[in-house]
Amino acid sequence: MIRVAIVGASGYTGVELYRLLVNHPAVEITCVTSRQNAGEPFAEVFPSLRGRTDLVCDPVEVDIVAAKADFVFTALPHQTAMEFVPGLLAAGKKVVDLSADYRLHDARIYESWYQPHTSPELLGEAVYGLPELYREQVRGARLVANPGCYPTSVALALAPLLKNALVDPASLIIDSKSGTSGAGRSAKVDSLFCEVNEGFKAYGVTKHRHTPEIEQTLSELAGVPVVVNFTPHLLPVNRGILSTCYANLKSKMDTSSLVETFVAHYRQEPFVRVYPMGSLPNVAFVRGSNYCDLGLVADPRTGRVIVVSAIDNLVKGAAGQAVQNMNLMLGLDESAGLQVVPLFP
């Protein structure tokens, strides 16, 4: 069994990692860490885990984690992760980092959206962990930057169109909606029940930090620099992201032909489900799973295609994708521990 640690386990992503890994056939969770809960039983931090763990939260220290685990997930905030990951790599560990610290290739771009980078030498080595696009690079990596939730939903929605040069890359508009778990577990006024319930709002308009990550991936797919309008919204639900992506078609295509293109593109992908013509995804149908559901419609009146993407932000948008990357890095079955049927209702 491979010994695994979850660093920063007291957040929603941390407990989701535990939920998926506890039934994984090839790993044993040997360490969970938390600054605010160090010394507390993990099952008291998350009562949902009662009877499934006897681990006690360790402090967030490289030496402790390195001694207890062979493979590490770092579910730390940005800036904190970059201070921790180099020590793990120096200790010979493989790492999937779920923060934003190693997703952007250019330190200058990272610093313009976040803060100064303390380990920019690792940016060239870190592999962007979207398996459907970079599977072979992930297999040989020791450091994988797990993608953000919004960028995952967008890249999978637009990849077949951009790789096949079917749309104008300069025309992309992305409208995304996320459940409140995307804001994390820390108390914030904007994510309190009374602030979110029965409401629906846009936020981070023109300045959301996932924008450069989205543009980086779409530029690589298109082979030219891509700039997008990306507007996120907050949904009054716990889980899920629904992204609606708009693009101008380069030539006239009907919905049936576009659906066939998507089906062919994702035919071998275990976690991408392309809907038949006339059906569109719903976040309710991916909840708790590692699936990305895609549906699309061609609009002959405007010459545009509209692609709708649905994921669970905590699974395919975070923990599930991280486990998928771990499986690839360790030479395991890519779907191990992830063959979970979505929860419904």
C-alpha positions as CSV (number, residue, x, y, z in Angstrom):
1,M,0.0,0.0,0.0
2,I,1.2,3.5,-0.8
3,R,1.3,5.8,2.2
4,V,-0.5,9.1,1.5
5,A,-0.7,12.4,3.4
6,I,-3.3,15.2,3.1
7,V,-1.7,18.5,4.1
8,G,-4.4,21.1,4.9
9,A,-7.0,18.4,5.6
10,S,-9.4,20.6,7.5
11,G,-11.0,22.2,4.5
12,Y,-13.7,21.0,2.2
13,T,-11.2,19.7,-0.3
14,G,-9.3,17.9,2.5
15,V,-12.3,15.9,3.7
16,E,-13.3,15.2,0.0
17,L,-9.8,13.8,-0.6
18,Y,-10.2,11.6,2.5
19,R,-13.7,10.4,1.4
20,L,-12.3,9.3,-2.0
21,L,-9.0,7.9,-0.7
22,V,-10.4,5.9,2.2
23,N,-11.8,3.3,-0.3
24,H,-8.9,3.4,-2.7
25,P,-7.6,-0.1,-3.3
26,A,-3.9,0.9,-3.5
27,V,-3.3,3.6,-0.8
28,E,-3.4,4.0,2.9
29,I,-4.0,7.5,4.4
30,T,-1.3,7.8,7.1
31,C,-1.2,11.5,7.8
32,V,-3.6,14.5,7.9
33,T,-2.4,17.9,8.9
34,S,-4.1,21.1,10.0
35,R,-2.8,24.2,11.6
36,Q,-6.0,25.1,13.5
37,N,-6.9,21.6,14.4
38,A,-3.5,20.1,15.3
39,G,-3.8,17.5,18.0
40,E,-7.5,16.9,17.4
41,P,-9.0,13.6,16.1
42,F,-9.8,14.0,12.5
43,A,-13.3,12.5,13.0
44,E,-14.1,15.3,15.4
45,V,-13.1,17.9,12.8
46,F,-15.4,16.1,10.4
47,P,-18.1,14.0,12.1
48,S,-19.0,12.4,8.8
49,L,-15.8,10.3,9.2
50,R,-16.7,8.8,12.5
51,G,-15.8,5.1,12.5
52,R,-13.7,5.6,9.3
53,T,-10.6,7.1,10.8
54,D,-8.6,7.1,13.9
55,L,-6.0,9.7,12.7
56,V,-5.2,12.7,14.7
57,C,-4.4,16.0,12.9
58,D,-0.6,16.6,12.8
59,P,0.8,20.1,12.6
60,V,1.8,21.4,9.1
61,E,5.5,20.5,9.2
62,V,7.5,19.1,6.3
63,D,9.5,16.7,8.4
64,I,6.4,15.1,10.0
65,V,4.7,14.6,6.7
66,A,7.8,13.3,4.9
67,A,8.3,10.7,7.6
68,K,4.8,9.4,7.4
69,A,4.0,9.4,3.7
70,D,5.3,8.6,0.2
71,F,2.8,10.7,-1.7
72,V,1.4,14.0,-0.6
73,F,-1.6,16.1,-1.5
74,T,-1.2,19.7,-0.5
75,A,-4.6,21.4,0.0
76,L,-3.1,24.6,1.3
77,P,-4.0,28.2,0.4
78,H,-2.0,29.9,-2.3
79,Q,1.3,31.3,-1.0
80,T,1.3,28.8,1.9
81,A,1.7,25.9,-0.6
82,M,4.8,27.4,-2.2
83,E,6.5,27.5,1.1
84,F,5.8,23.8,1.8
85,V,6.1,22.0,-1.5
86,P,9.9,22.5,-2.1
87,G,10.7,20.7,1.1
88,L,8.5,17.7,0.1
89,L,10.2,17.4,-3.2
90,A,13.6,17.7,-1.6
91,A,12.6,14.8,0.6
92,G,11.9,12.7,-2.5
93,K,8.1,12.8,-2.3
94,K,5.7,13.1,-5.2
95,V,3.2,15.9,-4.8
96,V,-0.2,17.0,-6.2
97,D,-0.7,20.6,-5.2
98,L,-4.3,21.9,-5.1
99,S,-3.4,25.5,-4.7
100,A,-2.9,28.0,-7.5
101,D,0.9,28.3,-6.8
102,Y,2.2,26.2,-9.6
103,R,-0.6,26.4,-12.2
104,L,0.8,29.4,-14.1
105,H,4.0,28.9,-16.1
106,D,5.0,32.6,-16.0
107,A,6.0,33.9,-12.6
108,R,5.3,37.5,-13.7
109,I,1.7,36.6,-14.6
110,Y,1.3,34.8,-11.3
111,E,2.7,37.7,-9.3
112,S,0.4,40.2,-11.1
113,W,-2.7,38.2,-9.9
114,Y,-1.5,36.9,-6.6
115,Q,1.8,37.8,-4.8
116,P,5.6,37.3,-5.2
117,H,6.5,33.7,-5.9
118,T,9.1,32.1,-3.6
119,S,9.9,29.0,-5.7
120,P,9.6,30.1,-9.3
121,E,12.2,27.6,-10.3
122,L,9.5,24.9,-10.0
123,L,7.1,26.5,-12.4
124,G,8.9,25.1,-15.4
125,E,8.8,21.6,-13.9
126,A,5.2,21.5,-12.5
127,V,2.8,19.8,-14.9
128,Y,-0.7,21.2,-15.2
129,G,-2.9,18.3,-14.1
130,L,-5.8,18.2,-16.5
131,P,-5.5,14.5,-17.5
132,E,-7.7,14.8,-20.6
133,L,-5.2,17.3,-22.0
134,Y,-1.8,16.4,-20.4
135,R,-2.1,12.8,-19.4
136,E,1.4,11.7,-20.6
137,Q,3.1,14.6,-18.9
138,V,1.3,13.8,-15.7
139,R,2.5,10.2,-15.8
140,G,6.2,11.3,-15.5
141,A,5.8,14.2,-13.1
142,R,6.9,14.5,-9.5
143,L,4.9,17.8,-9.1
144,V,1.5,18.2,-10.5
145,A,-0.5,21.5,-10.2
146,N,-4.1,20.5,-9.9
147,P,-6.3,22.8,-12.0
148,G,-8.8,25.2,-10.6
149,C,-12.5,24.3,-10.6
150,Y,-13.6,27.0,-13.1
151,P,-10.7,26.4,-15.4
152,T,-11.4,22.6,-15.5
153,S,-15.0,23.1,-16.5
154,V,-14.1,25.7,-19.2
155,A,-11.1,23.8,-20.7
156,L,-13.0,20.6,-21.2
157,A,-16.0,22.5,-22.7
158,L,-13.8,24.3,-25.3
159,A,-11.0,21.8,-26.0
160,P,-12.6,20.0,-29.0
161,L,-13.6,23.4,-30.6
162,L,-10.1,25.0,-30.2
163,K,-8.1,21.9,-31.1
164,N,-10.0,21.4,-34.3
165,A,-10.0,25.1,-35.1
166,L,-13.8,25.3,-35.3
167,V,-14.2,28.6,-33.5
168,D,-12.7,32.1,-33.5
169,P,-10.5,32.2,-30.3
170,A,-11.0,35.9,-30.1
171,S,-14.8,35.5,-29.6
172,L,-14.8,33.5,-26.3
173,I,-17.2,34.5,-23.6
174,I,-17.5,32.4,-20.4
175,D,-20.3,32.6,-17.9
176,S,-19.9,30.3,-14.8
177,K,-21.8,29.6,-11.7
178,S,-20.5,27.8,-8.6
179,G,-21.9,26.4,-5.4
180,T,-20.8,28.0,-2.1
181,S,-18.3,25.3,-1.1
182,G,-16.0,26.8,-3.7
183,A,-15.4,29.7,-1.2
184,G,-13.9,27.3,1.3
185,R,-14.8,26.4,4.9
186,S,-13.6,29.5,6.6
187,A,-16.3,31.9,7.8
188,K,-16.9,34.7,5.4
189,V,-19.8,37.2,5.4
190,D,-20.4,36.6,1.7
191,S,-20.9,32.9,2.1
192,L,-23.2,33.0,5.2
193,F,-26.5,31.2,4.7
194,C,-28.6,34.4,4.9
195,E,-26.3,36.1,2.4
196,V,-26.5,33.2,-0.2
197,N,-29.9,31.6,0.3
198,E,-32.5,32.8,-2.3
199,G,-29.8,34.9,-4.0
200,F,-27.8,34.8,-7.2
201,K,-25.0,37.2,-8.0
202,A,-21.9,37.8,-10.1
203,Y,-18.6,38.4,-8.4
204,G,-14.9,39.0,-9.4
205,V,-16.1,40.5,-12.7
206,T,-13.0,41.1,-14.9
207,K,-10.6,40.3,-12.0
208,H,-11.2,36.7,-10.9
209,R,-7.9,35.0,-10.3
210,H,-8.8,32.0,-12.4
211,T,-8.8,34.2,-15.5
212,P,-5.1,33.8,-16.4
213,E,-5.2,30.1,-15.8
214,I,-8.2,29.8,-18.2
215,E,-6.4,31.9,-20.8
216,Q,-3.1,29.9,-20.4
217,T,-4.9,26.6,-21.2
218,L,-7.1,27.9,-24.0
219,S,-4.0,29.6,-25.6
220,E,-2.2,26.3,-25.6
221,L,-5.2,24.6,-27.2
222,A,-5.7,27.3,-29.8
223,G,-2.0,27.8,-30.6
224,V,-2.5,31.5,-30.3
225,P,-2.8,33.9,-27.4
226,V,-6.4,33.9,-26.1
227,V,-8.1,36.6,-24.0
228,V,-11.5,35.9,-22.6
229,N,-14.4,37.6,-20.8
230,F,-14.9,35.3,-17.7
231,T,-17.7,36.1,-15.3
232,P,-18.3,33.8,-12.2
233,H,-21.5,33.8,-10.2
234,L,-22.4,32.3,-6.8
235,L,-25.2,29.8,-6.7
236,P,-27.3,29.1,-3.5
237,V,-26.3,25.4,-3.6
238,N,-23.5,23.5,-1.8
239,R,-21.8,21.8,-4.8
240,G,-21.4,22.2,-8.5
241,I,-20.2,24.4,-11.3
242,L,-22.1,25.1,-14.4
243,S,-20.2,26.9,-17.1
244,T,-21.8,28.3,-20.3
245,C,-19.2,29.1,-23.0
246,Y,-20.0,31.1,-26.1
247,A,-17.9,31.1,-29.3
248,N,-18.3,32.2,-32.9
249,L,-18.1,29.3,-35.4
250,K,-15.6,29.8,-38.3
251,S,-18.0,28.0,-40.7
252,K,-21.6,26.9,-40.6
253,M,-22.0,23.7,-38.5
254,D,-25.2,22.2,-37.1
255,T,-25.6,20.8,-33.6
256,S,-25.5,17.2,-34.7
257,S,-22.1,17.6,-36.3
258,L,-20.7,19.4,-33.3
259,V,-22.0,16.8,-30.9
260,E,-20.3,14.1,-33.1
261,T,-17.0,16.0,-32.9
262,F,-17.3,16.1,-29.1
263,V,-18.2,12.4,-28.8
264,A,-15.2,11.5,-31.0
265,H,-12.8,13.8,-29.0
266,Y,-13.8,12.3,-25.6
267,R,-14.5,8.7,-26.7
268,Q,-11.7,7.3,-24.6
269,E,-12.1,9.6,-21.6
270,P,-13.6,7.8,-18.5
271,F,-14.8,10.9,-16.8
272,V,-16.2,13.1,-19.6
273,R,-19.8,12.4,-20.6
274,V,-21.1,14.1,-23.8
275,Y,-24.9,14.6,-23.9
276,P,-26.9,13.7,-27.0
277,M,-28.4,16.5,-29.1
278,G,-31.4,18.1,-27.3
279,S,-30.1,17.5,-23.8
280,L,-28.0,19.7,-21.6
281,P,-26.1,19.1,-18.3
282,N,-27.3,19.9,-14.8
283,V,-25.1,20.2,-11.7
284,A,-27.5,17.8,-9.9
285,F,-26.4,15.0,-12.1
286,V,-22.7,15.1,-11.3
287,R,-22.9,15.7,-7.6
288,G,-20.3,13.7,-5.6
289,S,-18.7,12.3,-8.8
290,N,-15.6,12.9,-10.9
291,Y,-17.6,13.4,-14.1
292,C,-17.6,16.4,-16.4
293,D,-20.9,16.5,-18.3
294,L,-21.0,18.4,-21.6
295,G,-23.8,19.5,-23.8
296,L,-23.9,22.0,-26.8
297,V,-26.1,23.8,-29.2
298,A,-25.3,25.5,-32.5
299,D,-27.2,28.8,-33.1
300,P,-27.6,29.3,-36.8
301,R,-29.1,32.7,-36.3
302,T,-25.9,34.1,-34.6
303,G,-23.3,31.7,-36.0
304,R,-22.3,30.8,-32.5
305,V,-22.0,27.6,-30.5
306,I,-22.9,27.4,-26.9
307,V,-21.3,24.7,-24.7
308,V,-22.6,23.9,-21.3
309,S,-20.3,22.1,-18.8
310,A,-21.2,20.7,-15.4
311,I,-18.8,19.4,-12.7
312,D,-18.8,18.9,-9.0
313,N,-16.3,21.7,-7.9
314,L,-15.0,19.5,-5.0
315,V,-14.5,16.4,-7.1
316,K,-13.6,16.9,-10.7
317,G,-12.9,20.5,-9.8
318,A,-10.5,19.6,-6.9
319,A,-10.1,16.3,-5.0
320,G,-11.3,13.8,-7.6
321,Q,-9.0,15.3,-10.3
322,A,-6.2,15.2,-7.7
323,V,-6.7,11.5,-7.1
324,Q,-6.9,10.9,-10.9
325,N,-3.6,12.6,-11.2
326,M,-2.1,10.6,-8.4
327,N,-3.2,7.4,-10.1
328,L,-1.4,8.4,-13.3
329,M,1.8,9.5,-11.4
330,L,1.9,6.1,-9.6
331,G,1.1,4.0,-12.6
332,L,-2.3,2.9,-11.2
333,D,-5.6,2.5,-12.9
334,E,-6.6,6.1,-13.7
335,S,-10.1,5.5,-12.4
336,A,-9.1,3.8,-9.1
337,G,-11.1,5.1,-6.2
338,L,-13.2,7.3,-8.5
339,Q,-15.8,5.0,-9.8
340,V,-18.6,6.7,-7.8
341,V,-22.1,7.1,-9.2
342,P,-23.3,10.6,-8.7
343,L,-25.6,11.3,-5.8
344,F,-29.2,11.9,-6.7
345,P,-31.5,13.4,-5.6
